[in-house]
């Protein structure tokens, strides 16, 4: 999915952190971290890679969630602070839904860009019809409502996205 590196930052001790990380298939594990340590790790990763996503659920994760390019809170077990700080809240505590969330986000951004292009293109066409005097009030209303309908219908394609 274009994710270059996965790192586990945890406040748990080394034995527990390594055990959980290995079971999740993560090889780069940093344990015994305080909230400031997680925040510093996010800053370092942003300097190295640019965009960084952080997944967390606790009060200790909130500063790092706020600093990350995209903060993702685990909604079921998450604290209110983590949920309010994060950009995205996964309402189930299932990390298997993360690829779906990333895919849906990418599709949404693509459709937003299409909708802006479609609406802008129709407005330009209406403006071009204004110059020779071919644009009447009714054509302008139909074009405006048509642009709205096209944008809404194009956006409805996201409903077909399934997990």
DOTOR-42423 format. One record per residue: residue number from 1; residue in one letter; x, z, y of N, C-alpha, C in turn. Coordinates in pm, 1 decimal. Each point is the difference from the previous one (the first is absolute). Layout:
REM DOTOR-42423
[NUM,'a',[X,Z,Y],[X,Z,Y],[X,Z,Y]]
...
//
This chain:
REM DOTOR-42423
[1,'x',[81.9,0.0,-120.2],[-81.9,0.0,120.2],[85.9,0.0,126.0]]
[2,'x',[129.5,-17.8,-15.8],[87.7,-1.6,116.1],[51.5,137.4,39.6]]
[3,'x',[-25.5,99.7,-81.6],[49.9,134.1,28.9],[142.8,7.1,-53.8]]
[4,'x',[94.5,25.0,89.4],[140.2,-7.2,-36.9],[49.4,122.9,-74.1]]
[5,'x',[-48.6,115.8,40.2],[55.4,122.3,-55.7],[-106.6,108.4,-1.9]]
[6,'x',[-1.8,80.3,-106.0],[-89.7,113.4,-10.0],[83.9,126.0,-13.3]]
[7,'x',[-24.1,94.9,88.9],[74.9,125.1,1.6],[-99.7,115.0,-2.7]]
[8,'x',[30.4,101.5,-78.7],[-84.6,119.1,-4.7],[66.0,108.7,83.6]]
[9,'x',[-72.0,46.0,102.0],[44.6,111.1,83.7],[-90.7,118.2,-30.9]]
[10,'x',[55.6,107.3,-51.5],[-83.7,112.1,-39.9],[63.1,133.5,37.7]]
[11,'x',[-85.2,94.5,23.6],[44.6,136.2,24.9],[18.9,77.5,-127.7]]
[12,'x',[-39.1,-58.9,-113.2],[15.7,65.5,-129.6],[148.0,14.9,-34.8]]
[13,'x',[27.9,91.4,-93.4],[138.7,17.5,-43.3],[45.9,-122.7,-78.4]]
[14,'x',[128.9,-5.8,-24.8],[59.6,-119.9,-59.3],[-55.6,-30.1,-139.1]]
[15,'x',[-17.0,100.3,-83.5],[-48.6,-21.2,-135.6],[-141.5,-57.9,0.7]]
[16,'x',[-88.2,60.1,79.4],[-138.7,-46.6,8.0],[-7.1,-138.6,63.4]]
[17,'x',[71.2,-19.0,110.8],[-0.4,-128.5,69.5],[50.4,-113.3,-86.9]]
[18,'x',[110.0,24.5,-71.2],[55.6,-102.9,-87.9],[-94.8,-32.5,-113.9]]
[19,'x',[-63.7,101.6,-55.4],[-94.1,-21.2,-109.8],[-117.9,-85.9,44.8]]
[20,'x',[-58.0,33.6,113.9],[-115.0,-76.1,52.5],[43.5,-141.2,38.6]]
[21,'x',[113.4,-10.3,67.8],[49.8,-130.6,41.5],[27.6,-92.8,-116.6]]
[22,'x',[64.1,52.3,-103.3],[30.8,-81.5,-118.0],[-127.3,-46.3,-69.4]]
[23,'x',[-101.2,88.8,-8.2],[-125.6,-39.6,-64.8],[-73.8,-106.0,80.5]]
[24,'x',[26.9,-3.9,130.0],[-62.0,-101.8,85.2],[84.4,-127.0,9.1]]
[25,'x',[117.1,1.9,-62.2],[86.1,-117.9,2.2],[84.1,-11.5,125.5]]
[26,'x',[19.5,109.7,69.2],[79.3,0.7,123.5],[138.9,52.0,-32.8]]
[27,'x',[101.2,-73.9,41.9],[136.9,39.7,-30.5],[68.0,69.2,118.1]]
[28,'x',[-42.5,-29.6,121.6],[59.4,61.3,119.0],[-87.8,118.3,41.4]]
[29,'x',[45.7,120.8,-32.3],[-79.2,120.8,21.5],[80.2,97.4,85.3]]
[30,'x',[-61.9,49.0,107.4],[62.9,101.4,85.5],[-87.9,124.2,-5.7]]
[31,'x',[58.4,111.0,-41.2],[-76.4,123.1,-23.4],[39.2,109.3,99.4]]
[32,'x',[-73.5,111.4,-6.7],[25.1,118.6,82.9],[-1.0,-32.1,149.5]]
[33,'x',[-89.8,-88.3,41.9],[-3.6,-42.4,140.0],[-101.5,81.0,80.0]]
[34,'x',[39.4,35.5,119.8],[-88.7,63.9,95.9],[-67.0,-112.9,81.2]]
[35,'x',[-106.4,30.9,75.4],[-65.7,-104.6,80.0],[96.3,-75.5,91.7]]
[36,'x',[94.5,70.4,60.8],[96.9,-66.1,88.4],[90.7,-94.5,-78.9]]
[37,'x',[31.8,37.6,-124.4],[83.2,-86.8,-84.7],[-73.8,-129.7,-34.0]]
[38,'x',[-129.4,11.5,-29.8],[-81.3,-119.5,-28.9],[-7.6,-89.6,123.0]]
[39,'x',[-15.9,62.7,115.0],[-6.3,-75.5,125.6],[131.1,-73.6,24.7]]
[40,'x',[112.1,68.0,-21.2],[131.6,-63.9,17.3],[19.2,-114.1,-100.0]]
[41,'x',[-47.8,18.9,-121.9],[11.0,-105.6,-101.3],[-79.4,-123.5,41.7]]
[42,'x',[-119.3,20.7,56.0],[-81.0,-113.4,48.3],[73.0,-72.4,113.0]]
[43,'x',[58.2,75.6,93.3],[76.8,-62.5,109.5],[115.6,-83.7,-54.5]]
[44,'x',[72.6,53.7,-97.1],[113.2,-73.5,-59.1],[-47.5,-126.7,-69.8]]
[45,'x',[-110.3,10.1,-74.0],[-52.6,-117.4,-69.7],[-48.6,-105.7,98.2]]
[46,'x',[-57.9,42.5,111.2],[-44.1,-96.5,100.9],[118.6,-72.1,62.7]]
[47,'x',[109.6,71.2,19.7],[119.6,-65.3,53.8],[57.9,-99.7,-99.6]]
[48,'x',[-8.3,31.4,-129.3],[55.1,-88.0,-102.6],[-90.5,-118.7,-29.4]]
[49,'x',[-130.6,24.7,-9.8],[-92.4,-101.6,-50.0],[-103.3,-47.7,102.0]]
[50,'x',[-16.0,68.7,109.8],[-102.7,-39.1,97.6],[-131.7,68.2,-28.4]]
[51,'x',[-81.8,-60.9,-83.2],[-132.2,53.8,-31.3],[6.6,95.1,-119.1]]
[52,'x',[-63.9,115.0,15.9],[-0.3,100.9,-105.3],[-141.5,55.1,-14.5]]
[53,'x',[-46.7,6.3,-124.3],[-128.7,63.1,-29.2],[27.7,135.4,-64.4]]
[54,'x',[-82.1,96.8,34.2],[14.9,135.7,-53.7],[-132.8,41.7,-61.5]]
[55,'x',[4.9,53.4,-121.4],[-118.7,52.4,-66.2],[17.2,150.6,-11.5]]
[56,'x',[-100.5,74.6,45.0],[8.1,144.9,-7.8],[-137.6,62.3,-2.3]]
[57,'x',[-3.2,131.9,-16.2],[-128.8,67.8,-7.1],[-1.8,136.0,68.8]]
[58,'x',[115.0,53.3,33.3],[3.5,136.2,50.6],[36.2,11.0,146.1]]
[59,'x',[-8.9,123.4,49.0],[38.0,30.0,138.3],[146.9,-34.2,21.0]]
[60,'x',[82.7,24.0,-101.7],[143.2,-28.3,10.2],[29.6,-149.0,12.7]]
[61,'x',[-95.1,-84.6,-41.1],[19.7,-144.7,7.0],[-46.5,-59.3,133.4]]
[62,'x',[-77.2,75.0,76.4],[-62.7,-53.6,121.3],[98.6,-59.0,100.1]]
[63,'x',[111.8,66.5,33.7],[93.5,-62.5,95.5],[55.0,-134.0,-49.6]]
[64,'x',[33.1,-7.7,-129.1],[53.1,-124.7,-55.8],[-108.5,-107.1,-6.3]]
[65,'x',[-124.4,39.9,-31.3],[-112.1,-95.5,-1.0],[-20.9,-60.0,138.1]]
[66,'x',[11.7,84.8,102.7],[-19.9,-47.3,137.4],[112.1,-92.3,44.8]]
[67,'x',[119.8,22.1,-48.3],[116.2,-78.6,42.1],[11.6,-132.4,-73.4]]
[68,'x',[-43.2,-2.7,-124.2],[11.2,-121.2,-81.2],[-78.1,-115.0,63.3]]
[69,'x',[40.7,-121.7,-30.3],[-71.8,-117.4,48.9],[-144.4,4.2,-46.8]]
[70,'x',[-19.2,35.0,-127.1],[-133.9,18.0,-56.4],[-0.9,132.7,-74.5]]
[71,'x',[-88.6,89.5,40.6],[-15.8,127.2,-67.7],[-122.3,-5.2,-89.7]]
[72,'x',[16.6,39.9,-125.0],[-108.5,-5.4,-98.4],[-20.2,141.3,-54.7]]
[73,'x',[-119.2,54.7,18.2],[-30.5,134.4,-48.7],[-84.2,-9.2,-126.1]]
[74,'x',[27.6,89.9,-90.8],[-79.6,12.0,-121.6],[-121.6,84.0,36.9]]
[75,'x',[-117.1,-61.9,0.2],[-119.5,62.1,55.9],[-57.4,115.2,-77.6]]
[76,'x',[-2.0,-6.5,-131.9],[-63.6,105.4,-78.2],[72.6,132.5,11.2]]
[77,'x',[131.6,-2.5,-19.7],[78.6,122.6,3.2],[64.3,22.4,136.1]]
[78,'x',[-18.8,-93.5,91.2],[67.9,6.2,128.3],[-55.8,105.0,93.5]]
[79,'x',[87.8,52.9,83.1],[-42.9,94.3,102.3],[-59.4,-76.1,117.1]]
[80,'x',[-76.0,70.1,81.1],[-59.8,-63.3,118.4],[107.3,-55.1,92.6]]
[81,'x',[110.5,71.9,12.9],[108.5,-45.1,87.4],[57.4,-132.2,-47.6]]
[82,'x',[23.8,-11.9,-129.0],[54.5,-125.0,-55.0],[-100.3,-113.3,16.3]]
[83,'x',[-127.4,27.6,-25.9],[-102.4,-104.3,11.2],[-15.1,-49.0,143.8]]
[84,'x',[7.7,90.5,95.8],[-15.0,-38.5,140.4],[123.8,-70.6,53.2]]
[85,'x',[114.9,31.9,-55.0],[125.1,-59.4,47.1],[22.0,-139.6,-56.8]]
[86,'x',[-44.8,-22.2,-121.3],[27.1,-126.1,-69.7],[-81.4,-115.6,57.5]]
[87,'x',[51.7,-120.8,-22.3],[-70.9,-121.8,39.9],[-105.2,-37.6,-103.3]]
[88,'x',[27.7,30.8,-126.4],[-88.3,-35.6,-111.3],[-21.8,125.1,-84.2]]
[89,'x',[-121.7,19.0,-46.9],[-29.2,110.5,-91.0],[-54.7,-57.8,-129.9]]
[90,'x',[70.8,25.9,-109.8],[-50.1,-38.5,-131.6],[-92.4,112.2,-45.9]]
[91,'x',[-128.2,-29.3,-11.8],[-96.1,105.6,-27.5],[10.5,54.4,-142.0]]
[92,'x',[51.2,-76.3,-91.2],[29.3,50.8,-133.4],[148.9,25.0,-9.2]]
[93,'x',[39.0,97.7,-75.4],[142.7,29.8,-11.6],[64.1,-83.8,-110.3]]
[94,'x',[-16.7,-130.3,10.1],[49.7,-90.5,-102.3],[93.6,-101.9,64.9]]
[95,'x',[128.7,13.3,-25.0],[97.8,-91.7,58.3],[-11.5,-141.2,-56.2]]
[96,'x',[-72.9,-16.0,-109.6],[-19.5,-133.5,-56.5],[-83.2,-87.7,92.8]]
[97,'x',[-70.8,61.1,95.4],[-79.8,-75.9,96.3],[83.5,-49.3,118.2]]
[98,'x',[123.9,43.5,7.8],[85.7,-40.1,111.1],[26.0,-150.9,4.7]]
[99,'x',[31.5,-67.5,-112.9],[17.6,-145.9,7.1],[-125.9,-71.2,50.1]]
[100,'x',[-117.6,46.8,-42.8],[-125.1,-58.1,48.7],[-12.7,19.5,150.6]]
[101,'x',[34.6,118.8,47.6],[-8.9,29.7,142.9],[93.2,-89.9,79.9]]
[102,'x',[121.1,-19.9,-50.2],[96.1,-88.2,67.8],[-51.8,-143.1,1.8]]
[103,'x',[-50.7,-46.0,-113.5],[-54.0,-136.1,-9.4],[-119.3,-18.4,93.8]]
[104,'x',[-90.2,97.2,2.0],[-116.9,-7.6,88.0],[41.6,0.0,146.8]]
[105,'x',[100.3,78.8,34.5],[49.7,3.6,138.0],[57.2,-134.8,41.5]]
[106,'x',[74.6,-61.0,-89.6],[58.3,-131.9,30.5],[-108.5,-106.2,15.3]]
[107,'x',[-100.9,3.6,-87.7],[-111.3,-94.7,11.4],[-76.6,21.5,130.2]]
[108,'x',[-20.3,126.2,36.3],[-72.0,31.9,123.1],[73.5,-53.8,121.6]]
[109,'x',[131.0,21.4,5.1],[78.8,-49.9,112.5],[-5.8,-152.4,7.7]]
[110,'x',[5.4,-66.1,-115.4],[-8.4,-146.3,-3.8],[-134.9,-48.1,54.8]]
[111,'x',[-107.2,67.1,-40.2],[-133.8,-39.5,47.0],[-17.0,29.9,148.5]]
[112,'x',[56.9,108.7,48.5],[-6.0,30.2,143.1],[66.6,-112.2,79.6]]
[113,'x',[116.6,-43.6,-46.4],[70.4,-108.7,69.5],[-80.6,-129.9,-5.3]]
[114,'x',[-64.0,-28.2,-114.5],[-85.2,-118.5,-10.4],[-117.0,8.8,97.6]]
[115,'x',[-62.3,116.5,7.2],[-115.3,18.0,87.2],[36.4,-17.2,147.0]]
[116,'x',[115.7,52.1,38.9],[44.3,-17.3,138.1],[22.9,-147.9,27.8]]
[117,'x',[63.8,-70.4,-93.9],[23.8,-143.4,16.9],[-129.5,-79.8,8.1]]
[118,'x',[-95.1,31.7,-88.3],[-128.9,-70.7,1.9],[-75.4,23.4,130.1]]
[119,'x',[-8.8,124.6,41.3],[-73.1,31.9,122.9],[67.9,-62.6,121.6]]
[120,'x',[131.8,9.1,4.3],[73.9,-58.0,111.9],[-13.7,-151.7,1.2]]
[121,'x',[4.5,-61.9,-118.0],[-16.2,-146.0,-9.1],[-136.5,-46.2,48.0]]
[122,'x',[-105.5,71.5,-37.7],[-134.1,-37.0,45.9],[-14.7,18.2,150.8]]
[123,'x',[61.3,103.8,54.0],[-5.1,21.0,146.1],[73.9,-111.5,73.5]]
[124,'x',[113.6,-43.2,-56.4],[74.2,-111.1,60.9],[-79.8,-130.0,-5.7]]
[125,'x',[-69.6,-20.5,-112.5],[-82.7,-120.4,-12.4],[-112.8,2.3,103.0]]
[126,'x',[-61.1,116.5,18.8],[-106.4,11.6,100.6],[56.4,-23.8,139.7]]
[127,'x',[119.3,52.1,25.9],[63.1,-21.4,130.0],[29.9,-148.6,22.3]]
[128,'x',[44.3,-67.4,-106.9],[28.8,-143.5,11.4],[-126.7,-79.4,28.4]]
[129,'x',[-113.9,43.7,-54.6],[-127.2,-67.9,27.2],[-51.7,28.3,141.0]]
[130,'x',[48.3,104.6,61.1],[-42.0,35.4,135.5],[57.8,-97.6,102.4]]
[131,'x',[121.4,-43.6,-21.0],[68.6,-85.8,97.5],[-76.3,-129.9,25.6]]
[132,'x',[-42.7,-74.1,-104.7],[-76.9,-121.9,29.8],[-148.7,27.8,25.3]]
[133,'x',[-40.0,126.4,-2.2],[-139.7,34.4,27.4],[-92.0,-14.6,-120.0]]
[134,'x',[54.7,1.5,-121.9],[-80.1,-16.3,-120.9],[-53.0,131.6,-57.2]]
[135,'x',[49.5,111.8,51.0],[-41.2,129.5,-53.2],[-122.3,50.1,75.5]]
[136,'x',[-110.5,8.8,-72.8],[-121.5,56.3,59.4],[-8.8,147.7,-36.7]]
[137,'x',[-92.7,69.7,59.6],[-18.3,141.4,-28.3],[-33.4,21.7,-147.7]]
[138,'x',[-87.1,-85.8,-54.8],[-39.9,16.4,-139.6],[113.8,-27.0,-96.7]]
[139,'x',[82.4,-97.6,30.9],[116.5,-27.5,-85.8],[97.5,118.0,6.7]]
[140,'x',[17.1,56.5,120.2],[87.9,115.6,14.9],[-52.3,119.5,-80.1]]
[141,'x',[-129.7,23.6,2.0],[-59.9,110.6,-75.7],[15.5,-23.8,-149.8]]
[142,'x',[-27.6,-122.4,-43.8],[14.5,-32.7,-142.9],[145.6,12.8,-43.3]]
[143,'x',[92.3,-44.4,83.6],[142.6,11.1,-33.6],[41.9,146.7,-8.6]]
[144,'x',[-48.5,82.0,92.1],[35.0,141.3,-0.5],[-57.0,70.4,-122.7]]
[145,'x',[-126.7,-24.5,-29.3],[-62.3,60.5,-118.4],[62.1,-56.2,-127.9]]
[146,'x',[34.6,-127.6,2.9],[64.6,-61.4,-115.2],[135.8,63.9,-27.6]]
[147,'x',[75.1,25.3,106.4],[130.3,65.4,-16.4],[-18.0,139.3,-59.3]]
[148,'x',[-100.0,71.0,47.5],[-26.8,134.3,-52.6],[-35.3,-5.8,-148.1]]
[149,'x',[-87.1,-92.4,-36.8],[-39.9,-12.7,-140.4],[117.2,-41.4,-89.6]]
[150,'x',[80.9,-92.8,46.8],[115.3,-45.0,-78.5],[97.1,115.3,-23.6]]
[151,'x',[26.0,77.7,104.4],[92.2,113.0,-11.8],[-55.4,104.8,-96.9]]
[152,'x',[-129.1,29.8,9.8],[-60.2,98.8,-89.3],[1.2,-50.0,-144.5]]
[153,'x',[-38.4,-123.7,-20.8],[-1.2,-55.4,-135.4],[140.8,-7.1,-59.5]]
[154,'x',[96.9,-34.6,81.3],[138.1,-3.8,-46.7],[46.1,140.7,-40.5]]
[155,'x',[-40.3,99.5,75.7],[38.4,138.1,-30.6],[-67.1,51.2,-126.3]]
[156,'x',[-116.9,-48.6,-28.9],[-73.0,45.6,-118.7],[71.2,-38.2,-131.4]]
[157,'x',[97.7,-88.3,8.2],[76.2,-35.9,-119.6],[72.7,121.5,-58.3]]
[158,'x',[25.9,100.5,83.9],[70.2,119.0,-48.1],[-83.6,79.7,-99.6]]
[159,'x',[-130.6,-19.6,1.1],[-86.1,72.0,-93.1],[33.7,-37.0,-144.0]]
[160,'x',[47.5,-120.9,-20.6],[34.6,-44.7,-135.3],[123.5,67.6,-56.1]]
[161,'x',[77.2,67.1,84.1],[121.4,68.0,-46.3],[-37.5,116.0,-89.4]]
[162,'x',[54.9,1.2,-118.2],[-31.2,104.8,-98.1],[129.2,66.4,-42.4]]
[163,'x',[-13.5,125.0,-43.2],[114.5,76.3,-49.1],[22.4,-31.7,-145.4]]
//
